Amino acid sequence: MSHSHSQNYRPPEYDAVRHILGAPLIESRTRPYVGNGEIDWAGLEREAETMSGGERFLVGIASDLWTTEKTIPLAELPRRLDDRNFRRVLEALRLARGESVDLAA
């Protein structure tokens, strides 16, 4: 399905990025920049300037998933993320593939 066929189309990466940005660690700070189908990356970058290293890391992962810029080394994921956020990123990667994910687990 192309973007022009449906105004409601959202790429699976959007749901994946939204899932990462909804992590309890950062959700209260990222919520104002995540809308219905849109993400204010410039606003998120400004907000991330005052976040902790771990919070910025999650925002960076979300950004890389959206932009494919590869600023976050893959090897850092298991080293820097706690179990909860590592699981959330894995769930997001499955969402980006278009898979259904049981987010309640």
SESE-869303 format. One line per field, with one value per residue: x, y, z of N, C-alpha, C, O in turn; residue number from 1; residue in one letter. Coordinates in steps of 0.1 Angstrom, whole numbers, plus 2048, in hexadecimal, padded with zeros to 3 digits. Layout:
neast = c(X_...)
nnorth = c(Y_...)
nup = c(Z_...)
caeast = c(X_...)
canorth = c(Y_...)
caup = c(Z_...)
ceast = c(X_...)
cnorth = c(Y_...)
cup = c(Z_...)
oeast = c(X_...)
onorth = c(Y_...)
oup = c(Z_...)
n = c(NUM_...)
res = c(A_...)
This chain:
neast = c(809_807_810_7FF_7E7_7D8_7CD_7CF_7E4_7FF_821_830_846_840_82F_840_854_845_83F_858_85D_849_851_852_867_86C_854_844_852_855_83B_82E_839_831_819_7FA_802_818_839_84B_869_87D_875_877_893_89C_890_89D_8B7_8B8_8B4_8BC_8D9_8D0_8B5_8B7_8C4_8AF_89E_8AF_8B1_897_896_8AA_89D_888_895_8AA_8C5_8DA_8E7_8E9_8FC_8F6_901_900_8E6_8E0_8F2_8ED_8D2_8B8_8A6_88B_889_898_888_872_87D_883_869_860_870_864_84B_852_857_83E_831_81A_819_818_813_80C_81B)
nnorth = c(7F4_815_836_849_83D_83C_851_84B_839_82C_827_808_80E_825_81E_80E_820_831_820_81C_837_839_82D_828_835_84C_856_86B_882_87F_87E_897_89B_887_880_878_864_874_880_896_89C_8AF_8BD_8A8_8A4_8BC_8B9_8A2_8AB_8B2_89B_87D_867_84D_851_861_84E_83C_84D_851_837_835_849_840_829_835_846_838_83E_833_83B_830_817_7F5_7E1_7EE_7EC_7D4_7D9_7F2_7F5_7EF_7D1_7D5_7EB_7E1_7CB_7DA_7E8_7D2_7C9_7DF_7DD_7C6_7D0_7E3_7D2_7CC_7B9_7AA_7B2_7A7_7BD_7BE_7AD)
nup = c(800_7F7_803_7F7_7F3_809_822_83D_83F_851_854_85F_86E_87C_891_89F_8A6_8B6_8CA_8D7_8DF_8F1_908_92B_938_929_91F_929_922_906_8FC_8F4_8DB_8CA_8B4_8A5_88D_887_88F_8A1_89B_89D_8B4_8C6_8C6_8D1_8EB_8F3_8F9_913_921_933_92D_928_922_90B_8FB_8F5_8E6_8D1_8C6_8BD_8AA_898_88E_880_86E_863_866_876_88E_8A7_8B4_8AD_8BF_8D7_8E1_8F1_905_911_917_92F_93A_936_924_90F_907_8FE_8E8_8D8_8D3_8C5_8AE_8A3_89E_88A_875_86E_87C_893_8B5_8D6_8ED_907_916)
caeast = c(800_80F_80B_7F5_7DB_7D0_7D2_7D1_7EF_80B_82B_832_851_83A_82A_84C_85B_83C_840_864_85B_83F_858_84F_872_86C_847_83E_859_853_82D_82B_83F_82C_80B_7F3_808_823_842_853_877_885_871_87D_8A1_89E_88D_8A8_8C3_8B8_8B1_8C7_8DE_8C7_8A9_8BC_8C6_8A2_89A_8B8_8AC_88A_89A_8B1_893_881_89D_8B4_8D2_8E3_8F0_8EA_901_8EE_907_8FD_8D9_8E0_8FB_8E8_8C3_8B4_89E_87E_88A_89D_87C_86A_884_881_85B_85F_875_85A_840_857_856_830_82C_812_820_811_819_808_825)
canorth = c(800_822_841_851_836_83D_85C_845_830_82F_81C_801_814_82F_817_809_82C_836_816_820_844_837_826_82F_83E_859_859_878_88C_87E_87F_8A4_89B_87C_882_86E_862_87D_881_8A3_898_8BB_8BF_89D_8A6_8C6_8B3_898_8B2_8B3_88E_875_85F_841_856_865_842_837_856_84F_82B_838_851_838_821_83D_84D_82E_845_82A_842_828_80A_7E9_7DA_7F6_7E9_7CB_7DE_7FE_7F5_7E5_7C7_7DB_7F3_7D8_7C4_7E4_7EA_7C6_7CA_7EA_7D8_7BD_7D9_7E9_7C8_7CA_7AD_7AE_7B0_7A8_7C8_7BD_7A4)
caup = c(800_7F7_80B_7F0_7F2_816_82B_84A_83F_859_852_86C_876_884_89D_8A6_8AC_8C0_8D5_8DE_8E5_8FC_913_937_93B_921_919_92D_91B_8F8_8F8_8EC_8CD_8C2_8B1_89D_880_885_89A_8A1_89E_8A1_8C2_8CE_8C7_8DB_8F8_8F7_8FE_922_926_938_923_925_91B_8FD_8F4_8F0_8DB_8C6_8C0_8B5_89E_88E_888_877_863_85E_866_87C_897_8B3_8B0_8B1_8CA_8E3_8E6_8FD_910_918_91B_939_935_932_918_905_902_8F7_8DB_8D0_8CF_8BA_8A1_89D_898_87E_86B_86B_884_89F_8C1_8E3_8F5_915_91D)
ceast = c(809_808_7FF_7E7_7D2_7D6_7D5_7DD_7FA_815_82D_83D_84B_836_836_853_852_83D_84D_862_851_844_855_85A_872_85E_842_846_858_845_82A_830_83A_81D_805_7F9_815_82C_84A_861_87F_882_877_88C_8A4_89B_898_8B4_8C3_8B4_8BE_8CD_8D6_8BA_8AC_8BF_8BA_89D_8A2_8B5_8A0_88D_8A1_8A7_88B_889_8A7_8C2_8DD_8ED_8F2_8F0_8F9_8F4_904_8F0_8D9_8E8_8F5_8DA_8C1_8AA_891_87F_890_891_874_870_882_872_859_865_86C_84F_845_857_847_82A_823_81A_817_817_815_813_830)
cnorth = c(80C_82C_849_84A_837_848_856_83B_835_824_815_807_81F_829_812_815_831_82D_819_82D_844_830_82E_839_84C_85E_867_884_88B_880_88B_8A4_890_87E_876_86D_86B_87D_88E_8A0_8A4_8BE_8B5_89F_8B1_8C1_8AA_89E_8B2_8A5_887_86D_853_846_85A_859_83C_840_854_842_82D_840_849_82E_828_842_843_834_83D_832_83A_81A_7FE_7E2_7E1_7F2_7E0_7D0_7E9_7FE_7EB_7DC_7CC_7E2_7EB_7D0_7CE_7E6_7DE_7C5_7D4_7E5_7CE_7C6_7DF_7DF_7C5_7BE_7B3_7AA_7B1_7B1_7C7_7B5_7AC)
cup = c(800_7FF_804_7F0_7FE_81E_839_84A_848_857_85F_875_880_892_8A5_8AD_8B8_8CC_8DD_8E6_8F0_908_920_93B_935_91D_91D_926_90C_8F3_8F0_8DE_8C4_8C0_8A9_88F_87E_891_897_8A5_8A3_8B0_8CB_8D0_8D1_8E9_8FC_8FC_90D_929_92B_92C_91F_91E_90D_8F5_8ED_8E5_8CF_8BE_8B7_8A9_894_887_87E_86B_85D_85E_86D_886_8A4_8AF_8B6_8BE_8D7_8E9_8F2_908_918_91D_926_933_92F_925_90C_8FF_8FA_8E9_8D2_8CB_8C3_8AD_89B_897_88B_872_867_872_88F_8AB_8CD_8EC_903_91D_922)
oeast = c(812_7FC_7F7_7DD_7C6_7E2_7DC_7DF_7FE_811_82B_83C_850_838_835_857_857_83C_84C_866_850_83D_857_858_876_85D_83C_840_85A_843_823_82B_83E_815_80C_7F4_81B_827_850_865_888_88B_87C_891_8AD_8A3_89B_8BC_8CE_8B1_8C9_8C7_8D4_8B6_8A5_8BC_8BA_898_89D_8B5_89F_888_89E_8A8_887_884_8AC_8CA_8E9_8F9_8FB_8EA_8F5_8EC_905_8EE_8D4_8E6_8F7_8D6_8C6_8A6_88D_877_88D_890_86E_869_87F_870_852_85F_86B_84A_83D_856_845_81F_824_820_80F_821_81B_813_839)
onorth = c(80D_82B_84E_850_835_848_85C_835_841_818_81B_805_821_82E_812_814_835_831_819_82E_84D_82C_83B_843_855_869_86E_88F_895_883_88A_8AC_88E_87E_86C_874_86A_87C_890_8A1_8A2_8C1_8B8_89D_8AF_8C4_8A9_898_8B3_8A5_88B_86C_850_83F_857_859_838_83B_854_841_829_83D_84A_82C_823_841_846_830_83F_830_83D_813_7FE_7DE_7DB_7F4_7E3_7CC_7EA_806_7E0_7DD_7C9_7E0_7ED_7CF_7CA_7E7_7DF_7C2_7D1_7E7_7CE_7C2_7E0_7E3_7BD_7BA_7BE_79F_7BA_7AE_7CF_7B5_7A6)
oup = c(808_803_80B_7EE_7FE_821_841_855_848_858_86A_881_88B_89C_8B2_8B9_8C3_8D8_8EA_8F1_8F8_911_91F_941_93B_918_914_924_905_8E7_8E6_8D6_8B9_8CA_8A8_886_873_89D_88C_8B0_8AB_8B8_8D6_8DB_8D9_8F3_908_903_913_935_928_921_913_915_903_8E9_8E2_8DA_8C4_8B2_8AC_89E_888_87B_874_860_852_856_86B_885_8AC_8A7_8C1_8C6_8E2_8F5_8FD_914_924_925_926_928_924_91C_901_8F2_8EF_8DF_8C6_8BF_8BA_8A3_88E_88C_881_867_85E_870_894_8AC_8CE_8F3_90B_929_928)
n = c(1_2_3_4_5_6_7_8_9_10_11_12_13_14_15_16_17_18_19_20_21_22_23_24_25_26_27_28_29_30_31_32_33_34_35_36_37_38_39_40_41_42_43_44_45_46_47_48_49_50_51_52_53_54_55_56_57_58_59_60_61_62_63_64_65_66_67_68_69_70_71_72_73_74_75_76_77_78_79_80_81_82_83_84_85_86_87_88_89_90_91_92_93_94_95_96_97_98_99_100_101_102_103_104_105)
res = c(M_S_H_S_H_S_Q_N_Y_R_P_P_E_Y_D_A_V_R_H_I_L_G_A_P_L_I_E_S_R_T_R_P_Y_V_G_N_G_E_I_D_W_A_G_L_E_R_E_A_E_T_M_S_G_G_E_R_F_L_V_G_I_A_S_D_L_W_T_T_E_K_T_I_P_L_A_E_L_P_R_R_L_D_D_R_N_F_R_R_V_L_E_A_L_R_L_A_R_G_E_S_V_D_L_A_A)
